[in-house]
Structures are given as structure tokens and as C-alpha cells.
Amino acid sequence: MRLVGLAPLNDDSGTQKNKRYIQGGRARPRCALYMPALSASRHNPVLKEVYERLLKAGKLKKVALTALMRKLLICLNALLRKLANQHASEEGLCLAKP
């Protein structure tokens, strides 16, 4: 997540609790996730529910959209891992954890 710049970073010091923010990372993957997240917030029933729940909790629209981008990235990583393990099992390699 940090490589793409979607990991929430804190700016806490002692008892002071500041807002979390995202920073750094690669802009191209972050930009590539923006439009799919925006579309999913309107048309995907599962992610639309998550987006609306975040808005009802008082999150800003941009913050809720960033959370959807992070969710999409997690789903993409899981899908790629599953496909890699599937491909490796077809080749006779074992990459999956026992």
C-alpha cells in the first residue's frame, strides 16, 4: 500500500493525535485506481455500501474514495496472488503457504 501511496500515515506526537494522511508513493497507479474507485462507488453494490457507510460516519468524500481505492488495490493483490499460485500449481511449483 505504501508503494502506491495509499497507506494511512499518522502524525502523532505524545498525546497529540493528528489526522491520518496519504503521501508519496507512485502517482501513476494511484491515478489509475481513482476512476475505477469512483465508478465502483456509484455502480458496484458492495463498494457503494462501503462508500455510503463512510460518508454517514462523517468522512469526507475524498477520504471515502481513497478508502475504496485501497480496497480495490487489496482485491487486485489477492487476485494476482491467487492467479500466481494457480499458475504455479499447473507448472508443478508450490508457492502457496501450507
C-alpha positions in Angstrom: 0.0 0.0 0.0 2.8 2.4 0.8 4.4 1.8 -2.6 1.3 3.2 -4.3 0.8 5.9 -1.6 -2.5 4.6 -0.2 -1.2 3.7 3.3 -2.6 5.9 6.0 0.3 7.6 7.8 0.0 9.2 11.2 1.5 12.4 12.5 1.1 11.7 16.3 3.4 13.0 18.9 3.0 12.2 22.6 -0.7 12.6 23.5 -1.4 14.7 20.3 -3.4 12.8 17.8 -3.4 14.3 14.3 -5.3 13.3 11.2 -4.0 10.4 9.1 -2.9 11.3 5.6 -1.6 9.5 2.5 1.7 10.7 0.9 4.3 9.7 -1.5 4.2 6.5 -3.5 3.8 6.2 -7.2 1.3 8.6 -8.7 0.5 6.5 -11.8 -1.0 3.5 -10.0 -2.8 5.9 -7.7 -4.3 7.8 -10.6 -5.2 4.5 -12.3 -7.2 3.5 -9.3 -9.1 6.8 -9.0 -11.6 6.3 -11.8 -12.4 2.7 -11.0 -13.0 3.6 -7.4 -15.2 6.5 -8.5 -17.2 4.2 -10.8 -17.4 1.5 -8.1 -18.7 4.0 -5.6 -21.7 4.5 -7.9 -22.3 1.2 -9.6 -20.8 -1.7 -7.5 -23.4 -2.6 -4.8 -20.8 -3.8 -2.3 -18.4 -0.9 -2.6 -21.3 1.6 -2.9 -22.5 0.4 0.5 -19.0 0.8 2.0 -18.7 4.3 0.4 -22.1 5.4 1.8 -21.3 3.9 5.2 -18.1 6.0 5.3 -20.0 9.1 4.3 -22.5 8.6 7.1 -19.7 8.2 9.5 -18.7 11.7 8.7 -15.8 11.1 6.4 -15.1 13.5 3.5 -15.9 12.3 0.0 -12.3 12.3 -1.0 -11.3 10.3 2.1 -14.0 7.7 1.4 -12.9 7.5 -2.2 -9.3 6.9 -1.1 -10.6 4.1 1.2 -12.3 2.5 -1.9 -9.0 2.8 -3.9 -7.2 1.0 -1.1 -9.9 -1.7 -1.1 -9.6 -2.2 -4.8 -5.8 -2.5 -4.5 -6.2 -5.1 -1.8 -8.6 -7.1 -4.0 -6.2 -6.8 -7.0 -3.3 -8.1 -5.0 -5.4 -11.0 -3.7 -6.5 -11.8 -7.3 -2.9 -11.7 -8.6 -1.7 -13.9 -5.7 -4.4 -16.4 -6.4 -3.7 -16.5 -10.1 0.1 -16.8 -9.5 -0.5 -19.7 -7.2 -2.8 -21.3 -9.7 -0.3 -20.9 -12.4 2.5 -22.3 -10.3 0.4 -25.4 -9.3 -0.2 -26.0 -13.0 3.6 -25.8 -13.6 4.3 -28.2 -10.6 5.7 -25.4 -8.4 4.4 -24.8 -4.9 4.3 -21.1 -3.9 1.3 -21.3 -1.6 1.9 -21.4 2.2 1.0 -24.8 3.7 
